[in-house]
Every structure is written in structure tokens, then in C-alpha cells.
Amino acid sequence: MSQAATPKSASESVRFGWLSPVIGNRWSDHKPIVMYQEENILPTAVKYFDSLWIADHFYGFDAKSDPFMEAWTTLTWLGAKFDDILLCHHVLGVGYRPPALTAKMAATLQVLSGNRFILGVGAGWRDEEYVAYGYDFPKPSVRFSELEEMIQICKLMWTEEEPSFAGENFTIEGASAPPLPETVPPICIGASGEKVGLPLVGRQADIWNGFARGDDDDWRRKLSIVQDSALSVGRDPADIEVSQTVEKALPETDSESQELLELLGHKASLGVQHFVMDFGHPPTAENIHRFVEQVMGPLKSG
């Protein structure tokens, strides 16, 4: 297998994201994996991947003492290190930051990154984390109502000089966020709930990061809900990019590449357009070239 692969092209219809873990655990000698990847992995990966994703939590899932980097700071750091890749959170919890502050931070990062920022948001789910940090954790219907209002506030603050908004959950009055971004950041919503979350995606999202926990029929039903919701408010469903996160190790053999190609190819046939790849903690960048040539290449050309 050759070590030379064709760099990414903006004209490709299928896109690939790289999710870099912010945790440090016993498998990484308790060093945040993202710090190792910034030095040893990402200089290779960003040549071929379209987007870079960082999860939003405050501490890990094994031991609270394990290092766990804050999402916004880390993504900003990576955006400064690598200047030719889209930047997105996977995804921000709506209750972790006030909406107007989120809008201001997003506007700033959009300007500083040269219009490479995607606002990835969700309703949040980790109640113990909310409680630990002293944040309210209301029932799901309230959290999704907060999420929709947060998105509305962001869009106003990115496009108007002194916007005001009065909702059931949040209020702003002349909340200026200069300098306004030349390009309004796309909104990526992570959601899977069929009654509230997916209809919200159809109304508000530019990108849907969906979960595949059931069979193909389950996925088709979820996608249909998103599309029907978009149509109900006069949107073209084709304007919503469909993304899905895939947790797999980088392939080390031809057969592993073929298995991953078949898996992602099947997902693409079901409408997935943007694969967010969580490869965990690969020790070297060597197998990135195998993935690019044997999996990414055929999917993009097909």
C-alpha cells in the first residue's frame, strides 16, 4: 500500500470528521489524548479530513481525577494549530453556558478561524455533571425548549447589531456581539428523540448528528421525521446534512479496511453524508493512510 494519498477536496459530497478524545486515562498514561494527537496524529489527519470534533464534558467517565480538557478552549487551541479544517463540538450541552455567551463566543471563534466554525449543540444528558457544577437540569422537554431558544438567540446575535429576544426560558435586550461574523456559523444538532429532538433538527439544523442504535428501519424513520419537520416549516430537507458518529479503530489490514468500507458504504446508502470518526487512541499516524486510500477514497469516488 502506498503512503501517498490524495488530500481532501471541497467538491466531495461525502465528508469525514475526526473526533479527538479530550480525556486522559490509563491507556494514555493519563495524558489527554487530544494533546498527544495534536503533536503526533493530527498533522497527518487534517490533510485528509474535513472537520475536527471535540466532545463537551467537564470530567471523565472512569475516575473524576482523570484529565479531561474543556471543549471550547480545546477546540479554539486546535483551530489555531490547524488552519485548514472545519471545527465543531460534539456537542455542546445547552445548560453549560448561557445562550448569549455561547453566541458571543461562537461569533468570535468564527471570525478568528476564518469562517471555519460549526456550532454543535444538544439538549444535554449527563445529569450528574450538571448537578456537580451547580447547573439546573430540567426535564427533557424544557431542555429542548432551551436549546431552540438558544439557537434563535445565536442567529439573532450573529446577524443583528442590537438584537432582543424574550422567550419562555431566556431573554436578551440589545445583546450586541461585534464583530458580527461574515458567514453565519452552521448549526449542528445532536439529537435522537422522535417526539421533540428530531422535529427540532428539521426546524433549525444545518447538520444533524444522529445516533444509530437500532436497525435500518429505525434509522429511516428518524431521518423521515427530520425531513418531514423541515418540510412543515418550508425548508428543503436536502439543506440538512446528515452526519453520524462511528466508533471504530483505524484499520490495520486489508480485511479490516474492507469491513469498514462496507459498514460506511451501507450507512451512506441510508443517507449519511458526514462521518464523524472516533478512532480512539491510535499510537501512530501510519494507518491513517490505509484508511484514506482503502476506505475514504472509494467512498468519496463512489
Residue pairs with C-beta under 8 A, 6 or more apart in sequence:
1 289
1 290
1 293
1 294
2 289
2 293
3 289
4 289
5 48
5 289
5 292
5 293
5 297
6 292
6 297
7 47
7 48
8 47
8 48
8 49
8 50
9 300
12 50
12 300
13 273
13 300
14 268
14 273
14 274
14 275
14 299
14 300
15 50
15 51
15 241
15 273
15 274
15 275
16 48
16 49
16 50
16 51
16 274
16 275
16 277
16 296
17 49
17 50
17 51
17 52
17 53
17 86
17 88
17 243
17 274
17 275
17 276
17 277
18 42
18 45
18 46
18 49
18 51
18 52
18 53
18 276
18 277
18 279
19 53
19 54
19 55
19 90
19 245
19 276
19 277
19 278
19 279
20 33
20 34
20 37
20 38
20 41
20 42
20 52
20 53
20 54
20 78
21 32
21 33
21 34
21 37
21 55
21 278
21 280
21 281
22 32
22 33
22 34
22 54
22 55
22 57
22 68
22 69
22 70
22 71
22 74
23 32
23 33
23 60
23 61
23 66
23 67
23 68
24 30
24 31
24 32
24 33
24 35
24 66
24 67
24 68
25 60
25 62
25 66
26 62
27 281
28 36
28 281
30 66
30 67
31 67
32 67
32 68
32 69
33 280
33 281
34 54
34 69
34 74
34 78
35 69
36 281
37 45
38 77
38 78
38 81
40 284
40 285
41 282
41 284
41 285
41 288
42 52
42 78
42 81
42 82
43 82
43 285
44 285
44 288
44 289
45 285
45 288
46 52
46 82
46 84
46 85
48 288
48 292
48 296
49 85
49 277
50 85
50 86
50 274
51 85
51 86
51 87
51 88
51 118
51 274
51 276
52 75
52 78
52 82
52 85
52 86
52 87
52 88
53 88
53 89
53 90
53 120
53 276
54 71
54 74
54 75
54 78
54 88
54 89
54 90
55 71
55 89
55 90
56 71
56 72
56 89
56 90
56 91
56 92
56 93
56 96
57 68
57 71
57 93
57 126
57 129
58 68
58 70
58 96
58 129
58 132
58 133
59 66
59 68
59 129
59 132
60 66
60 67
60 68
71 89
71 92
72 89
72 92
72 97
72 105
72 109
75 87
75 88
75 89
75 109
76 109
76 112
78 87
79 87
79 109
79 112
79 113
79 116
79 117
80 112
83 113
83 114
85 116
86 116
86 117
86 118
87 109
87 113
87 116
87 117
87 118
88 117
88 118
88 119
88 120
88 188
89 119
89 120
89 121
90 120
90 190
90 209
90 245
90 276
91 120
91 121
91 122
91 188
91 189
91 190
91 209
92 102
92 119
92 120
92 121
92 122
93 122
93 123
93 124
93 125
93 126
93 129
93 130
94 121
94 122
94 123
94 124
94 143
94 146
94 147
94 150
95 124
95 130
95 135
95 136
95 137
95 143
95 146
96 124
96 133
96 135
97 105
98 170
99 146
99 149
99 150
99 153
99 154
99 170
99 172
100 153
100 157
100 170
100 172
100 175
100 177
102 119
102 121
102 150
102 154
103 153
103 154
103 156
103 157
103 158
103 175
103 177
104 157
104 175
104 177
106 117
106 119
106 154
106 158
106 185
107 157
107 158
107 177
107 179
107 180
107 181
107 185
109 117
110 116
110 117
110 158
110 181
110 183
110 185
111 179
111 181
111 182
115 181
115 182
115 183
117 185
118 185
118 186
118 187
118 188
118 206
118 207
119 154
119 185
119 186
119 187
119 188
120 188
120 189
120 190
120 207
120 209
121 147
121 150
121 151
121 187
121 188
121 189
121 190
122 147
122 189
122 190
122 191
123 140
123 143
123 144
123 146
123 147
123 191
123 197
124 130
124 137
124 143
127 137
130 136
130 137
131 137
137 143
138 146
140 193
140 196
141 196
142 169
144 191
144 193
144 196
144 197
144 200
145 168
145 169
146 169
146 170
147 189
147 200
148 200
148 203
148 204
149 165
149 167
149 168
149 169
149 170
150 170
151 187
151 189
151 204
152 165
152 167
153 163
153 165
153 170
153 172
153 175
154 185
154 187
155 184
155 187
156 163
156 165
156 172
157 163
157 172
157 175
157 176
157 177
158 177
158 180
158 181
158 184
158 185
159 180
159 184
161 176
161 178
161 180
162 174
162 175
162 176
163 172
163 174
163 175
164 172
164 173
164 174
164 175
165 171
165 172
165 175
186 206
186 207
187 204
187 205
187 206
187 207
188 205
188 206
188 207
188 208
188 209
188 243
189 197
189 200
189 201
189 204
189 205
189 207
189 208
189 209
190 209
190 210
191 197
191 198
191 200
191 201
191 208
191 209
191 210
192 198
192 210
192 211
192 213
192 222
194 221
194 222
194 225
198 222
198 225
198 226
198 229
199 225
199 226
199 229
200 229
201 208
201 226
201 229
201 240
202 225
202 226
202 227
202 228
202 229
202 230
202 231
202 232
202 233
202 235
202 237
202 240
203 229
203 230
203 233
203 235
205 226
205 240
206 239
206 240
206 241
207 240
207 241
207 242
207 243
207 274
208 226
208 240
208 241
208 242
208 243
209 243
209 244
209 245
209 276
210 219
210 222
210 223
210 226
210 242
210 243
210 244
211 244
211 245
212 219
212 244
212 267
216 270
219 270
220 270
223 242
223 270
223 271
226 237
226 240
226 242
227 237
227 240
230 236
230 237
230 239
230 240
231 237
241 273
241 274
242 271
242 272
242 273
242 274
243 272
243 273
243 274
243 275
243 276
244 267
244 272
244 274
244 275
244 276
245 276
245 277
245 278
246 263
246 264
246 267
246 275
246 276
246 277
246 278
247 278
247 280
248 260
248 263
248 277
248 278
248 279
249 279
249 280
249 282
250 279
250 282
250 287
250 288
250 290
250 291
251 257
251 259
251 260
251 287
251 290
251 291
251 294
251 295
252 287
252 290
254 294
257 290
257 291
257 294
257 295
258 294
260 291
260 295
261 294
261 295
261 298
261 299
264 272
264 275
264 295
264 299
265 298
265 299
265 302
267 275
268 299
282 288
